[in-house]
Amino acid sequence: MSELVKYKKEGQIVTIMLANPPVNAVSTKVLNALNAAFDRAEAEDDARVIIFGGEGEKAFCAGGDLREEKDFGDPENARAFRTLGRNTLNRIENGKLPVIAAIHGYCIGGGTALGWICDLRVAAENSVFRAGDAYLGVLPSWGMGLTRLPRYVGRNKALDILLLGENFGVKEAYEMGLVSKVVPRDKLMDECMRMAQRICKASPTAIRATRQAMAGNLRRSWDGMVELELELCEMMFAHPDAHEGPAAFAEKREPKFRSS
């Protein structure tokens, strides 16, 4: 694995960390390394969940690497980077494994996109968020700020975030639902591990179907979602896990769910 991204597997839990100091900025190389890490995790037969964070004390991810973005006067290079960013968000949202974001320090621009797309988002008390693309003369272009964010927090809050482009902290992020839980900095990875261990006890098939439904909610009409719900429920209630779960509950034992 590239030194830009670090990979560790402990039992059924994979930890993927951005490692591009000082602020874990994302470049083409970083995004390619990140996608390779997710590919590796999803190829692990027994992996159930990913914890995704950033190394160091300064930032989870402070956005795009400006050393690369200064060369984006070339439309083809800029378009390729935007496409790579969008594809990365889509693969996190639609991938095989649920992802828990471990956010600390600065979470800015593309960093907010990478953090907010995750299924669960734990933020340290020192986290600072900003989506101020307009103040760099650009637009959010990875499918978060202009596409998902208004659906996450509503039109008015999205405009507050994007038009003012100001820093805001974990209290505001939590109140908007952008983070799931706020913890002291030194407890961040412990809480992410606790959540990961909890998810490992659930049916992987049911977890994946639930995530598929949530992703569908962003894209489908009401009738489309009814159709998807029926499809997923038909699949799930025919799956062995749907029999194992109630049986284990009745027998007062831990269920033995299938890996897929």
N, C-alpha and C positions, 0 to 999 in steps of 0.2 A: 504494500500500500504506500502511496506517495506520502512524503513527510508533511505535506500540506494538510493531510487529514489522517488522524490516528484512529485505529480500529482495535477494539478489545471485545472478547466474548467470554462471559462468565455464565456457564450453564445455558439457560434459555434466553439470556439477556445480552444484547449487543450494545456496546457504547461506541458512538462515532463522534469524534471531536474535531472541530476546525482547529488547525494549528498553523496559522499564518500571522505571526506577530508583526506589529504590536497589538493590532485590533481585529485580527481575523477577517480582514477584508476579503471579498470574494472576487476572484478573477476567473478567466476561462479555465486556467489550470486548476484552480481550487474547485470550481463547479464540476469539472470532469472527474477530479479525484473524489469528490463527494458522491457523485453518481456511481462511481466504481465501488465505493464503500457500501452504498445501499444495495447494489447488485450482489455483492459478496454476502451481505446479511440475509438477503432473500433466498440465496442459494443454500444457506445453512438449514439442514433438514429439521433441526429441533429448535430453531430460533422462534421466539414468540413475540418479542417486542424490542424496539430500538430506543435508546436514550441518546439524544442529539444535543451537543453543547459546544462550547468554545473554550479553548485552553487560555490560561493566563488570568489575570485579575482585572484587566481593563475593559474587556468587551466580549459579549457573546459573538457579535458580528456587527461591525460598523459600516456595512454596506459594500457597494462596489469598490474595487481597487482603483482609485483615481489615477494611479500610475498607468493603468491600462486604458481607462476611460478617456484619457486625454488624446488617445489615438483614434477615438470613435468619430472623427470627422469623416472617415471613410464609411459610407452608408452600409456597405456589405458587412464590415466588421461589427458595426453597431447592431445591425439586424441579427447577426449570428449570435451575439451575446444576449440580446433580448430573447431570442428563441431558446437558447440554452437555459436561461433563467426560468422562463415559463415552463419548459419541459421538466425542470427540476422540481418546481412546485407541484406540477401535475403528478409526478411519480411519487412524491411524498404523500400526497392526498389519496392517491389511488393504488399505492403499493400494497404488497402482500402483508406487511407487518405494521401494526400501530406504532406511532412515533411520539415520544415524550420529549418536549423541548426543555432543556435546562438553561434558562436565560439569566445572565448576570451582566452588570455593567452596561455599556452602550449597546443598544439594539436599534440600529439606524438604517433607513432606506431599505436596501435589499435584505438586510438583517431582519427587519420587521417581517418581510415577506417569508423568509425562511422560518422564523419563529412562530408567527401566527398561523401558518398553514398546518402546523403539527396538531395531532389529535388532542393531546393534553399539553398544557404550557405552564410550567412551574417557573416562577420568577423570584430571584433574590431581591431583598429589600433595596439593594443599591442599583437596581435596573433603571435605565433611562431610555425612553423611546422617542424616536423622531422620524417622521416621514415628510421631509422638506424638499422633495425633488424639484418643485417649482423654483426654489431659491438657488438651484444649480442650473436652471434653465432647461430642465428636462421634465419628463413625466414618469410616474411609476409605470413600469412596462412589463412586469412579470406576471400580471394577472391577479395582483393583490389589491393595491390601492384603488384602482379604478373599477375593478370587477368584483372581487370578493369582499373588500372592506365595507362597502355600503350595505351588503347583505349581512355582515357580521354585526355592525354597530348602528346601522341606519344612515340615511342620507345626511342628516344634520351633523351628527358626530363625525362622519367621514369628512365632511367639508371643514369642520373645525380642525381636524388633524392635518388635512392636506393643504388648505389655503393658508393657515397660519404657520405651519411647518415648525412649530415650537416643541421644545422638549416637554415630555410629561412623564410622570413617575408611575410606580406600581399601583398606587391607590387608584389613580384614574384608569389605568389599564385593567385592573381587576373589576372596577365598577362597570366598565364597558364590556366585560366578558372576554377581553383579549388575552388575559391570563387566567388560568384555572385556580392557582394558589400562590400566595406570597409567603416566603420563608426567609429566615436569616441566611446570609451568604454562606456561612459554614455548614448549613443544613441542606443546601440545595441538592447535592447529589444523593444524600441520604433519602430525601423525600422522593426524588425521581426513582430511586431504586425501590422504595416502598411501593410506589404506584406500579412499577414494572412487575414486581413480584406478585402483586394483586392480579394484574392482567394475565399473568402466566397460569392462574388458577381457572380462568374462564375457557370456554370452548373457543379455540382459534377460528373455527368456521363461523360461529355466531359473532365474534368480534369483527371479523372481516366483512360479514354481511351488513352489520350495523354501520360500519364505516362507509361501505358502498352506498347505503341508503342516504347517509348524511351528505356524501358528495353528490348524489343524485338530486337532493333537495335544492342544491345551488343551480341546477341546470334544467330541471324538468318542471312542467306544469303540474297542477294538482292531479289531473287525470293520469299524467305520466308517472307521478309518484305512487298513486294507487296501484297502477300496473306493476311498478317495480316492487312495491311492498308485497303484493300477492306472489310475485315470482320468487322473491327471496324467502318468504314464509313457506311456500311449497317446498323449496329446496331444503330449508332448515328442519322442518318437521318430518321430512323423510330421511334426515341424516341420523346416523347412530347416536350422535351426541344428544339428540332430543329424547332418546330413551335412557341413555346413561345418566343424564343429569337428575331426572326425577327418581330413578332407581337408587342412585347414590344418596340422595336426600332422605329417602325412605329408610335406607339401610344405615344411615348415620355414618357415612364414610366419605372420603374425598373422591370426587368423580375422576374417571380415567378417560379424558376426552381424546379424540383422535387428533393427530397433527394437521390433518387437512380433510 
